[in-house]
Amino acid sequence: MPVSRLADAACALVPLLRSAGWTAAGLREHLGEAATAALYRGEPAAVRRAASDDSPLSFLTRLLALREEVPWRRCAETLGEDLARALVSAEALERREDQARMLIDVRPHVLSGKDRWVFSDADASMTSHVPGPDHVLGVGSASVSLMQSVPDSPVDTLLDLGTGSGVQALAQFPLARRVVATDVHPRALDFARATFAGALADPAGSPDAVPGVPGVPEVEVAAGAWFEPVAGRRFDRIVSNPPFVVGPPAVGHVYRDSGLALDGASELVLSQMPRHLNPGGTGHAVAAWVHREDQPWQARVASWLPSHGVRAWVLQRDVADPALYVGTWLQDESLDPRGPEADRRTREWLDFFEREGVTGVGFGFVALTRLGDDEPSEVVAEELTQEFSDPLGPEVEEYFLRAAWLAHAQGHGEILSCRFGLRPGVARERVDVADAATGMGFRPAVQRLSRTDGPRFSHEVDEHIGAIVAGLHPEGLCLGEVVHLYCAARDLDAAEVGPQVSAAVVDLVRHGLLLPADLLEGGSPLAPAGAVDAASTADTAGADAEGAR
């Protein structure tokens, strides 16, 4: 694929698609919700039916999304003769006599609130074919998940490690002054350059003014493996969607196979990422790790990180057993699970897992922030299996603020001396079950505090902690004073209850159900969005902690 030719063609194609209304929203409006959903499910028949008329949007859909053969004359009329020929020269469009057909994917997406177009290899969702070893992905589910897990605050420098078709870097265009995108795969960099060129040539797609960030970032594309292209350089933010597939040390497909055994790709990225971060900088990656009976997965991931200088949050979203994991990835490369090739590959892969003692494969997000070299590392690894729809990026950024606050709070005594406020939207749930002992009525079974925003964290609390938390206010008494009043009203030993409450509060702060008053005061990053509704908090406290007053 001629590198400069595709990028040059993208500079003309993207503004044309915008002016034609072939955006994500325009496509949805034109096709309708049902056909649009079919498009993203990889069901071309419904899309073809919805785009069967002679309108320009239907033609562009048949040409670009369905990659159908279309009349060359219509292609030249719609795109313009020069652009159509430029796409042929770039090997993106094939002309056969009086017919034409797209050879690559050009898809509209909304990234960071902006209409964008991503250039990549043609996938197998619209036409029947098996992606080759050098296949370059467009926007997949892992890409979307990673994008949503990255904070949307502005930074000076950003590295997209393993950029592929440029998706993560493109999503960060409105947020960074300088963007560096690297990949070991030359074909991927060709597509990334086209993706970037199209975005930079699109005046309507220029980012809105973000304080401290120019309208258009400086973009650098570099070839090389892993962190080699940026040796000795540091960044404020690193994002990475590496080839994290867990398997034998072979490269069947560059976009997913690293050539490293098991979870070696995830280990390499996470172990080297800290040395390329500026102080206070953050790294964000999707990763996978093996489960073994002789080692907790949390310990395995933690062992990849340095002993000093890092605070990490590891979130396991899912775990697959070996058979499910292998079957999923073989279907990803369009292999028929009933065929002999899939049978052979399945046996080899599962035999490898059995030899290595793999009982499952976990998948999730890893976010880390750079501390001082003399500060001990802190790694929190936990499961995040609950359903939620809010982007995770703002939560990740706030998590590091909460974790830093907890790191500086020394012991139970200091926690008890602080003031806290309930997060707006926290819900309390009391569950009663049938009283089997008496044979009638109900008895209390469990009390939960749950967030109704972000990742929907939920904590079970006992009667005492639930009542004490309800009596907290960021401008009221400190935690220790509320504990003493509560214990005095119920003839409890505050010296015994205090440490228990303090430990529970630490967990509630870590997951953002309770927020320290320090983080809610003016000037704090949490103050604008996290200000506690004093009236509603006071009402709740008055109803549930009356005895503490």
Buried (B, 14 or more C-beta within 10 A) or exposed (E): BEBEBBBBBBBBBBBBBBEBBBBBEBBBEBBEEEBBBBBEEEBBEBBBEBBEEEEBBBBBBBBBBBBBBBEBEBBBEBBBEEBBBBBBBBBBBBBEEEBBBBBBBBBBBEBBEBBBBBBBBBBBBBEEEEBEEEBBBBBBEBBBBBBBBBBBBBBBBBBBBBBBBBBBBBBBBBBBBBBBBBBBBEBBBBBBBBBBBBBBBBEEBBBEEBEEBEEBBEBBBBEEBBBEBBEEEBBBBBBBBBBBBBBBEEEBBBBBBBBBBBBBBBBBBBEBBBEBBBEEBBBBBBBBBBBBEEEEBBEBBBEBBEEEBBBBBBBBBEBBBBEEBBBEBBEBBEBEEEEEEBBEBBEBBBEBBEEBEBBBBBBBBBBBBBBEEEEEBBBBBBBBEEEBEBBBBBBBBBBBBBBBBBEEBEEBEEBBEBBBBBBBEBEBEEEEEEEEEEEEEEEEEEBBBBBEBBBBBBBBBEEBBBBBBBBBBBEBBBBBBBBBBBBEBEEBEBEEBBBBBBEBBBBBBBBBBBBBBBBBEEEBEBEEEBBBEEEEBBEBBEEBBEEBE
